[in-house]
Amino acid sequence: MATLRTRFAPSPTGFLHIGGARTALYNWAYTRRLGGSFVLRIEDTDRERSTAESEAAVLGGLEWLGIDWDEGPFRQSERAELYAAAIERLLAQDRAYRCVCTPDEIEARRQAVVATGGKWTYDGRCAEANHGPACGPHAVRLRVPREGKLGFDDGVFGPSGQEARELGDMVIRRTDGTPLYHLAGVVDDVAMGITHVIRGADHLNNTPFQLALYRALDATPPQFAHVPLIVGTDGRKLSKRRDPVSVQHFRDAGYLPDAMLNWLVRIGWSHGDQEIFSRDEIRALFDLSEVHRSSGQADPGKLDWLNQHYIKERPRDALVRELLPFLAAAGTPVEPSESLGFLVDLLRERSKTLVEMAERARFFAVADDAIAYDADAVRKHWKPAALAALKDLADELARCERWDLASIEAAFSNVLGRHEGLALGKLAQPVRIAVTGSAASPGIFETVFVLGRERARARIERALGALSAA
């Protein structure tokens, strides 16, 4: 039995779509489980739309997800001679022919057939004309069998295919000399020894014609498996105008690659009732037999739940490193520190994304004189009765012999003991506003601790001066 070989073949005409990322993931996981080789091929024959920027976005998305490949990336733009040789061989064997019909002529004939209730396929006008290479502008068409079925046993959908007579002789080379997607893809799959083609269900109808190409090239077709398309929670096909569909969007929104990988693998695949899969489990458990035939639903709520799980489980040092770019993007670059690590641990339970965590950690990263006070919080909690206690607390914090949670809690207790009738909540909220600018933060003792003695005192004293008239 030949060694299993799969491929992911994106077109570099935009970002890496989550549908493409899931296809890559399924190929990768299936190949890793069975010990095969995973090939990356860039299908950039669309010269007008393919760009180096888009290719970089696709490769960057795969690398961020941790989907590695064994061979490539190969680019179809660098393999034109291979496609040209295949077409010339098909012409020489009379398995293809030159067609001089213009698009306008074909359209007129198509409309005439449709007007009588018929179904159009190319009518073979040039099939026996024996046009030579000097016939002028021409396309090249494959001679498709007139009898029999171009069938296959799909790895997901089971027995599939189409009657050969329903296809007609389809174009494999345009009049400008460039090969069609079908020809280039099949030639590459043959040359690269691809044994399994795992791709989206939108390619299911392309497969019969590609089978005709394999036969014409005297090549053994691979095993095909078409995975269901991804839809939104409303059941509609994802739209880049309406839905977040690029891997880059989710990366920039603060999702961890492990959470994204877990979310993607579960859109259309299941393994019992298990919801959370590590990378190793995905590699060990993924199988095409458990891929669903119905469309997979992309539920953002499920991704949030998974991401929070992975944030909770992430080692502190790793999470700090991953948070730093998001703090920098918010305009507050900082360096890793023990205090930032402590704060990250405080924020794990309440942050669904790294963007949320960065926003909640912003008070730690900004300069002390850059704290902006939330007007609603000030109006609600900044009461004259608490101001004297707040000044007292700043002095009490300065007297702490040690800077730890117990000492900070004792400082609060000492101040409350000197201000009769003042409850902790009535003091904690003004302190929170003074040191973070808002009425929401982790526990007040932890929040003060993570800032450090001097920064906490400085912020309290600045707030007393700035908000004394509030």
FITI-509274 format. One line per field, with one value per residue (C-alpha): residue number from 1; x, y, z; residue in one letter. Coordinates in steps of 0.1 Angstrom, whole numbers, plus 2048, in hexadecimal, padded with zeros to 3 digits. Each point is the difference from the previous one (the first is absolute). Example, Ala and Ser with C-alpha at 12.3 -4.5 7.8 and 13.67 -1.06 7.14 Angstrom:
<recs>
nr	[1, 2] .
px	[87B, 80E] .
py	[7D3, 822] .
pz	[84E, 7F9] .
rest	[a, s] .
</recs>
This chain:
<recs>
nr	[1, 2, 3, 4, 5, 6, 7, 8, 9, 10, 11, 12, 13, 14, 15, 16, 17, 18, 19, 20, 21, 22, 23, 24, 25, 26, 27, 28, 29, 30, 31, 32, 33, 34, 35, 36, 37, 38, 39, 40, 41, 42, 43, 44, 45, 46, 47, 48, 49, 50, 51, 52, 53, 54, 55, 56, 57, 58, 59, 60, 61, 62, 63, 64, 65, 66, 67, 68, 69, 70, 71, 72, 73, 74, 75, 76, 77, 78, 79, 80, 81, 82, 83, 84, 85, 86, 87, 88, 89, 90, 91, 92, 93, 94, 95, 96, 97, 98, 99, 100, 101, 102, 103, 104, 105, 106, 107, 108, 109, 110, 111, 112, 113, 114, 115, 116, 117, 118, 119, 120, 121, 122, 123, 124, 125, 126, 127, 128, 129, 130, 131, 132, 133, 134, 135, 136, 137, 138, 139, 140, 141, 142, 143, 144, 145, 146, 147, 148, 149, 150, 151, 152, 153, 154, 155, 156, 157, 158, 159, 160, 161, 162, 163, 164, 165, 166, 167, 168, 169, 170, 171, 172, 173, 174, 175, 176, 177, 178, 179, 180, 181, 182, 183, 184, 185, 186, 187, 188, 189, 190, 191, 192, 193, 194, 195, 196, 197, 198, 199, 200, 201, 202, 203, 204, 205, 206, 207, 208, 209, 210, 211, 212, 213, 214, 215, 216, 217, 218, 219, 220, 221, 222, 223, 224, 225, 226, 227, 228, 229, 230, 231, 232, 233, 234, 235, 236, 237, 238, 239, 240, 241, 242, 243, 244, 245, 246, 247, 248, 249, 250, 251, 252, 253, 254, 255, 256, 257, 258, 259, 260, 261, 262, 263, 264, 265, 266, 267, 268, 269, 270, 271, 272, 273, 274, 275, 276, 277, 278, 279, 280, 281, 282, 283, 284, 285, 286, 287, 288, 289, 290, 291, 292, 293, 294, 295, 296, 297, 298, 299, 300, 301, 302, 303, 304, 305, 306, 307, 308, 309, 310, 311, 312, 313, 314, 315, 316, 317, 318, 319, 320, 321, 322, 323, 324, 325, 326, 327, 328, 329, 330, 331, 332, 333, 334, 335, 336, 337, 338, 339, 340, 341, 342, 343, 344, 345, 346, 347, 348, 349, 350, 351, 352, 353, 354, 355, 356, 357, 358, 359, 360, 361, 362, 363, 364, 365, 366, 367, 368, 369, 370, 371, 372, 373, 374, 375, 376, 377, 378, 379, 380, 381, 382, 383, 384, 385, 386, 387, 388, 389, 390, 391, 392, 393, 394, 395, 396, 397, 398, 399, 400, 401, 402, 403, 404, 405, 406, 407, 408, 409, 410, 411, 412, 413, 414, 415, 416, 417, 418, 419, 420, 421, 422, 423, 424, 425, 426, 427, 428, 429, 430, 431, 432, 433, 434, 435, 436, 437, 438, 439, 440, 441, 442, 443, 444, 445, 446, 447, 448, 449, 450, 451, 452, 453, 454, 455, 456, 457, 458, 459, 460, 461, 462, 463, 464, 465, 466, 467, 468, 469, 470] .
px	[800, 80D, 809, 7E3, 806, 7E7, 802, 7F1, 7FE, 7F4, 7FD, 813, 7E5, 7F8, 802, 7FF, 7DB, 7F6, 7F1, 822, 811, 7E8, 808, 825, 7FA, 7ED, 81B, 81C, 7EF, 7F7, 823, 811, 7EA, 809, 825, 7FE, 80D, 7ED, 808, 7F9, 7F9, 7F8, 7E7, 809, 7F7, 7E7, 81B, 7EA, 7F4, 81D, 817, 81F, 7EE, 7E4, 818, 812, 7DE, 7F7, 822, 7FF, 7DE, 80B, 81F, 7EC, 7E9, 81E, 7F6, 822, 807, 81A, 805, 7FB, 7F4, 7FF, 7F2, 7ED, 80D, 822, 7F3, 7F2, 816, 7F2, 7DC, 80A, 810, 7E2, 7E9, 817, 800, 7DA, 7FE, 819, 7EC, 7E0, 7F2, 7FC, 7FA, 803, 7DF, 7FD, 7DC, 7FE, 7EE, 7E5, 7FA, 7FE, 7E8, 7E9, 7FF, 7FB, 7E2, 7F1, 802, 7F3, 7E3, 7F3, 802, 821, 81E, 820, 821, 81A, 7F2, 821, 801, 826, 804, 807, 80D, 824, 80C, 825, 816, 7FE, 7DA, 800, 7F3, 7F3, 7F9, 807, 7E4, 803, 7ED, 7E9, 7F0, 7DD, 7F6, 803, 801, 81D, 7FB, 813, 7FB, 804, 810, 7E4, 7E2, 803, 7F8, 801, 805, 7F0, 7F6, 81C, 7E9, 7F4, 822, 809, 823, 80D, 81C, 822, 813, 7F4, 805, 81C, 813, 7FA, 7F4, 7DF, 7FF, 7F5, 81D, 81B, 7F2, 7FE, 822, 80F, 7EE, 80E, 823, 800, 7F3, 7E1, 7ED, 7E3, 7EF, 7EE, 7EE, 7E0, 7DF, 7FE, 818, 7EA, 7F2, 823, 80B, 7F0, 811, 821, 7FB, 7FE, 821, 810, 7F4, 80D, 822, 801, 802, 7F0, 7E8, 806, 7E5, 7E9, 7F0, 7EB, 7FA, 7E0, 7FF, 800, 7E1, 7F7, 7E9, 7E3, 808, 80B, 821, 81A, 805, 820, 7E9, 7EB, 815, 823, 80F, 826, 819, 811, 7E0, 7FF, 826, 7FC, 7E1, 815, 7F8, 81B, 80A, 7F9, 7DC, 7FC, 80D, 7E8, 7E3, 807, 805, 7DE, 7ED, 7F4, 812, 7FA, 80F, 7E6, 7F6, 823, 802, 823, 81D, 825, 816, 80C, 7DC, 7F7, 81D, 7F8, 7DA, 7F6, 7F0, 7EC, 7E6, 7F5, 7FC, 7DB, 7EE, 7EC, 80E, 815, 7F4, 81A, 7F4, 813, 7F3, 811, 821, 7FD, 7FB, 81D, 817, 7F8, 808, 822, 807, 7FA, 816, 81D, 821, 805, 820, 7F1, 7E1, 814, 813, 7E0, 7F0, 81D, 7F7, 7DD, 80B, 817, 7E3, 7ED, 81C, 80F, 81F, 80F, 81A, 7FA, 802, 7F5, 7E5, 7F2, 800, 7ED, 7E6, 7FC, 7F8, 7E5, 7F1, 7FE, 7DE, 7EF, 810, 7F2, 81B, 822, 7F1, 7E9, 81D, 815, 7E4, 7FC, 826, 803, 800, 820, 811, 7F8, 814, 7F3, 7F7, 7EE, 7E3, 7DF, 7E3, 7DF, 7E6, 7E4, 816, 80B, 7DC, 7F5, 81D, 815, 7EF, 80E, 7FD, 81A, 81A, 80F, 803, 810, 81B, 805, 804, 81B, 814, 7F8, 80D, 820, 805, 7FD, 820, 7F9, 7EE, 7EA, 7DB, 7FE, 810, 7EA, 7E1, 80C, 805, 7DC, 7F4, 814, 7F1, 7DC, 805, 808, 7E2, 7E1, 7E4, 815, 7FC, 81A, 7EB, 7FD, 825, 80A, 7ED, 810, 822, 7F8, 7F6, 820, 818, 7EE, 7E9, 7E1, 7E9, 80A, 821, 80B, 7FE, 80B, 81C, 80E, 7FC, 813, 81B, 807, 806, 81A, 803, 80C, 7E9, 7E1, 808, 807, 7DF, 7EC, 80F, 7FC, 7DB, 7FB, 80D, 7EE, 7DF, 7FD, 7E5, 7EC] .
py	[800, 822, 818, 817, 823, 81D, 824, 822, 816, 823, 81C, 81F, 819, 80C, 7F6, 7DD, 7F9, 7EB, 7E7, 7FC, 7FE, 7E4, 7ED, 804, 7F4, 7E1, 7F7, 806, 7EC, 7E3, 7FF, 802, 7E4, 7E9, 80A, 80E, 81F, 822, 815, 826, 80C, 824, 801, 822, 7FB, 81E, 819, 81F, 7F8, 7EC, 816, 7FB, 811, 7E7, 7E3, 80E, 803, 7DC, 7F3, 816, 7F3, 7DC, 806, 812, 7E2, 7E9, 7ED, 7F5, 7F0, 7E7, 80C, 822, 819, 7F8, 81B, 7F8, 820, 7EF, 7E0, 80C, 7E9, 7E2, 80A, 809, 7DE, 7EE, 813, 7F9, 7DB, 7FF, 811, 7E8, 7E2, 810, 801, 825, 818, 824, 814, 821, 807, 823, 808, 812, 7E3, 7E8, 816, 803, 7DA, 7FB, 818, 7EE, 7DF, 80E, 811, 7DE, 7F2, 7EE, 7FE, 80F, 7EE, 809, 7F3, 7F3, 818, 7FE, 7DC, 7F1, 820, 7F6, 824, 803, 817, 81B, 802, 822, 809, 7E0, 7EE, 7DB, 7E9, 7DD, 7E4, 7F4, 7DD, 800, 7E0, 7F4, 811, 814, 7F3, 7FD, 7F6, 820, 7FD, 815, 7FF, 7DC, 7F6, 820, 80A, 80A, 7F0, 808, 80C, 81C, 811, 807, 807, 81A, 819, 7F7, 81D, 823, 814, 814, 7DF, 7FD, 7DF, 7FC, 7F9, 7DD, 7F7, 810, 7F0, 7DD, 802, 80C, 7E5, 7E5, 80F, 803, 7DD, 80D, 7E2, 812, 821, 80E, 821, 814, 7F2, 81D, 7EC, 7E1, 808, 806, 7DD, 7ED, 816, 7FC, 7DA, 803, 812, 7E5, 7E6, 814, 804, 7DA, 808, 7F0, 819, 807, 7F9, 81D, 80D, 820, 810, 814, 826, 817, 814, 81B, 7FB, 80A, 7E4, 817, 7FC, 816, 821, 815, 81F, 7F4, 7E8, 7FF, 7E5, 806, 7EF, 821, 810, 7E6, 803, 826, 7FC, 7EF, 7DB, 7E6, 7E9, 7E1, 80C, 809, 7DE, 7EE, 815, 7FA, 7DA, 7FD, 813, 7E1, 7E5, 7EF, 7E5, 7F4, 81C, 80F, 825, 809, 7F2, 806, 801, 7DD, 7F3, 810, 7EE, 7DF, 800, 811, 7EA, 807, 7E6, 818, 81E, 80A, 804, 81E, 823, 809, 81D, 81B, 80A, 81E, 7F9, 7DE, 810, 818, 7E3, 7ED, 81E, 808, 7DB, 803, 821, 7F0, 7E3, 813, 802, 822, 808, 7F6, 814, 81F, 7FE, 7FC, 81E, 818, 808, 808, 818, 810, 802, 813, 819, 7F3, 7EB, 7EF, 7E7, 7DE, 802, 7ED, 81A, 7FC, 7DA, 804, 816, 7E8, 7E5, 817, 807, 7DC, 7F9, 81F, 803, 7EE, 80F, 80F, 821, 800, 7F7, 81C, 819, 7F4, 801, 823, 811, 7EE, 809, 825, 81B, 80C, 822, 7F1, 7F0, 80D, 7FF, 7F2, 81B, 7E9, 7EE, 821, 80D, 7E0, 7F8, 81F, 80D, 81A, 7E9, 7E9, 81A, 804, 7DA, 7FF, 818, 7ED, 7E0, 80F, 808, 7DD, 7EF, 814, 7F2, 7DB, 7EE, 7E5, 802, 7E2, 7F9, 7FB, 822, 812, 7F0, 80B, 824, 801, 7F2, 81A, 81C, 7F2, 7FE, 825, 80B, 7F5, 7F3, 7FD, 7DD, 7F0, 803, 826, 803, 7E5, 810, 823, 7EF, 7EB, 81F, 812, 7E4, 7F2, 81C, 7E9, 7EE, 7DE, 7ED, 7E1, 7FF, 822, 7F2, 7EE, 81E, 816, 7E5, 7FB, 826, 801, 818, 81F, 7FE, 7F9, 81D, 818, 7F7, 805, 822, 80A, 7F6, 814, 81F, 7FA, 7F6, 815, 815, 7E3] .
pz	[800, 7F6, 81C, 808, 7F1, 804, 7F6, 808, 7E1, 808, 7E6, 80C, 7F7, 824, 824, 80E, 803, 81E, 7E8, 7EF, 822, 80B, 7DF, 807, 823, 7F5, 7E7, 81A, 81B, 7EA, 7F2, 822, 80E, 7E3, 7FD, 7DD, 7F0, 7FE, 7E2, 7FD, 7DD, 7F6, 7E3, 7F2, 7DC, 803, 7F9, 803, 823, 80F, 815, 815, 81D, 7FF, 7FF, 81E, 812, 7F8, 80C, 81E, 80A, 7FD, 814, 81B, 803, 802, 7E0, 7F2, 7DE, 7F5, 7DC, 7EF, 7FC, 7DB, 7E9, 7E1, 7F0, 7FF, 7F0, 7DF, 7EC, 811, 7F7, 7DC, 7FB, 80E, 7E8, 7E2, 809, 801, 7DE, 7F1, 80D, 7F3, 823, 7FD, 7E2, 7F7, 800, 7ED, 80B, 80E, 821, 7ED, 7E9, 81C, 813, 7E2, 7FC, 826, 800, 7E3, 812, 820, 7EE, 7F5, 823, 7FB, 816, 7F1, 7FE, 7E6, 7DF, 7F2, 7E2, 7FF, 80C, 7DE, 7EF, 805, 806, 801, 814, 7E5, 801, 811, 823, 810, 820, 806, 80B, 80F, 7EF, 81B, 7FD, 7F3, 812, 824, 821, 80E, 823, 820, 825, 813, 823, 80F, 7E8, 7F4, 7DC, 7EA, 7DC, 7E0, 7DF, 7E7, 7E5, 817, 801, 7DC, 7F3, 819, 7FB, 810, 7F0, 7FA, 7E0, 812, 805, 825, 80F, 811, 825, 7FA, 7E9, 816, 820, 7F1, 7F0, 821, 814, 7E8, 800, 826, 806, 814, 80D, 812, 7F7, 81E, 7F7, 803, 7F4, 7E7, 7EB, 800, 7DE, 7F1, 807, 7E3, 7E6, 813, 7FF, 7DA, 801, 815, 7E7, 7E3, 811, 807, 825, 81E, 811, 825, 81A, 804, 81F, 800, 821, 807, 7FC, 81E, 808, 81A, 81D, 7EA, 7E8, 7E4, 7EE, 80F, 7EE, 803, 7FF, 81D, 814, 80E, 7EA, 7FF, 817, 804, 80E, 81C, 806, 803, 816, 81A, 7FC, 807, 7E4, 814, 806, 7DC, 7F5, 819, 7F3, 7DC, 803, 811, 7E4, 7ED, 814, 821, 815, 819, 818, 803, 7FB, 80A, 7EB, 804, 7E1, 808, 804, 7DE, 7F0, 811, 7FC, 7E0, 7E6, 7E1, 80B, 81B, 7E9, 7FD, 7DF, 80B, 801, 81E, 815, 80B, 823, 80D, 823, 7FF, 7F5, 81D, 818, 7F2, 800, 825, 808, 7EF, 810, 822, 7F8, 7EF, 814, 80F, 7ED, 7DE, 807, 809, 7E0, 7EC, 812, 7F9, 7DC, 809, 81B, 7E7, 7E7, 81B, 801, 820, 7F9, 81F, 809, 810, 826, 81F, 806, 7DD, 804, 821, 7EE, 7E4, 819, 80F, 7DE, 7F3, 80E, 7F2, 7DD, 7E1, 7E9, 803, 7F4, 81E, 817, 7F1, 806, 824, 805, 7F0, 822, 809, 7DF, 7FD, 811, 821, 7F3, 7E2, 814, 7F2, 819, 7F6, 805, 80A, 819, 80F, 803, 811, 818, 805, 820, 818, 81E, 7F0, 7F7, 822, 803, 7DE, 80B, 820, 7EB, 7EB, 820, 80E, 7E1, 803, 823, 7F6, 80A, 7E6, 7DE, 7FF, 800, 826, 807, 7E7, 80F, 823, 7F3, 7F4, 821, 814, 7EB, 804, 825, 802, 7EB, 812, 7EB, 7E0, 7F0, 7EB, 7E0, 806, 801, 7E7, 7E3, 803, 803, 7E1, 7EC, 80C, 7F6, 7E1, 7F4, 801, 819, 7F3, 807, 812, 826, 80E, 815, 7E2, 7EA, 818, 805, 7DB, 7FB, 81B, 81E, 7EE, 7E2, 816, 817, 7E3, 7EF, 81F, 807, 7DB, 801, 820, 7EF, 7DF, 80E, 820, 7F0, 7F2] .
rest	[m, a, t, l, r, t, r, f, a, p, s, p, t, g, f, l, h, i, g, g, a, r, t, a, l, y, n, w, a, y, t, r, r, l, g, g, s, f, v, l, r, i, e, d, t, d, r, e, r, s, t, a, e, s, e, a, a, v, l, g, g, l, e, w, l, g, i, d, w, d, e, g, p, f, r, q, s, e, r, a, e, l, y, a, a, a, i, e, r, l, l, a, q, d, r, a, y, r, c, v, c, t, p, d, e, i, e, a, r, r, q, a, v, v, a, t, g, g, k, w, t, y, d, g, r, c, a, e, a, n, h, g, p, a, c, g, p, h, a, v, r, l, r, v, p, r, e, g, k, l, g, f, d, d, g, v, f, g, p, s, g, q, e, a, r, e, l, g, d, m, v, i, r, r, t, d, g, t, p, l, y, h, l, a, g, v, v, d, d, v, a, m, g, i, t, h, v, i, r, g, a, d, h, l, n, n, t, p, f, q, l, a, l, y, r, a, l, d, a, t, p, p, q, f, a, h, v, p, l, i, v, g, t, d, g, r, k, l, s, k, r, r, d, p, v, s, v, q, h, f, r, d, a, g, y, l, p, d, a, m, l, n, w, l, v, r, i, g, w, s, h, g, d, q, e, i, f, s, r, d, e, i, r, a, l, f, d, l, s, e, v, h, r, s, s, g, q, a, d, p, g, k, l, d, w, l, n, q, h, y, i, k, e, r, p, r, d, a, l, v, r, e, l, l, p, f, l, a, a, a, g, t, p, v, e, p, s, e, s, l, g, f, l, v, d, l, l, r, e, r, s, k, t, l, v, e, m, a, e, r, a, r, f, f, a, v, a, d, d, a, i, a, y, d, a, d, a, v, r, k, h, w, k, p, a, a, l, a, a, l, k, d, l, a, d, e, l, a, r, c, e, r, w, d, l, a, s, i, e, a, a, f, s, n, v, l, g, r, h, e, g, l, a, l, g, k, l, a, q, p, v, r, i, a, v, t, g, s, a, a, s, p, g, i, f, e, t, v, f, v, l, g, r, e, r, a, r, a, r, i, e, r, a, l, g, a, l, s, a, a] .
</recs>
